[in-house]
Amino acid sequence: MSRLPFLISVPHAGIIIPHEVRHLNLLRRDEIVADTDVTADAIYAQLEPHVLRYASSHIARAFVDLNRAEDDIRKDGVVKTHTCWDVPIYSEPLEDETIASLLRDYHRPYHNLLTKYAGEGPIFGIDCHTMAAVGPPVAPDTGKRRPKVNLGDVYGTSCPAEWVQLLCDCLSEVFGEETSLNVPFAGGWITRTHASEIPWVQLELSREAWEPPEIKGQRLLRALQMFEDKR
């Protein structure tokens, strides 16, 4: 069977602390994991053998957020001061040189890889995440239950509207619940930046444990196959 002509990005599944900041890290392992896209590796690994290109990162989101702009200096920005649960990350502020090295060694190479992969045949990029079942403190929907599936097209700017509607329909059919469009997430830096190369969307699956992550991944694969068959 031929591979689906998609580029899959999984930027937030890693749990590794960059060596540049290990000596300043305050986070326990469980706090690092809580700030990642928990179960994303198990879910989206189901897609890797079936798509044209697949990119992921082993570095934890708490230390370098690949879905933020380089100049995003908020505490939940590209090089954070606090996790999404508002937990302090470092024992002291990072030096400018350290921040520059994190961007040079981890952020830029990932984006360069996505650009390279976009030129190797895929027609559609999907930036894949998992989201907390209830909005965390730094989110726009703090304390609210989230849908099973959220698709973001940056309010109609990152992907043809007919593709977005078809993918929403396929996801809704497979997951048994209406797919939310652009709420709570409309698409981050990856989608906004790389949509100039090929169409992109951001996909979020809830971490609510209604079934094992591997089964969620298999459902998603069915939805993507359905989308490609109907496209």
Phi, psi and omega in degrees: 000134180288153181284149175294138187279052185242153170252117180258129176244130178231084190275346191240023182269347186286158178229011183277138175272125176301140183298335182296335186236008185301322183287347180254355186289134176256349190280138168285164180302317182295329177286325175296314180298318182297336180269351178275177169278084184304136180072001181299322181298317181290323180292304192278345172299336178295338182272332192307316181289351190246000182240161186291318180221145184218125179234138175213167181233144177267351182278137183291141180301329181301335185256322174218116180264108184289349180257028175233153175289153180300331182264013178277101186255017174298165179294339173251032183272211187290316171243104195278159167255338181222151174285176178292347175263013176067033177263128178300141185262322190242153178284341178203159180300145179284143173292152178303323180295324179292316178300317179299321180290325177296318178294317182294319189271339186233313185289305184296318179300324180294315180292324175297323178295318178299319178297317178299311181298323180299334179271006185250022171119337180293147180258353191206129176253138178232115179269113195255131183221169163240151181236147175305142182297332176234138184303129180281177187302325184273358185274160177288347183241041183311127175082357182263142175292140181257158179289167176298320185226133176232126177246136179237130176238026180052049176057046173085012186251349188253355187199148176304137185300324182291327176293316181298315180296318179296316180294320175302316180296317180294317178296318180297319180295316185285322183267353174073022179206143182300132178284131178276132180256118176068010177224123004276354183237129180264348183126133183262202187299322180298309181296315183295323184279312190273356175292349174282349182260309173215164176299141179226153166222160171254133181243129177238129171249135180295144176279358176307132191271062177282342175198164181299150182301325179298324178289321174303317179296321178292323175298315180299318178301318177299318180296320179291323176295320177297316178302313182293324178296326185265346187296000000 
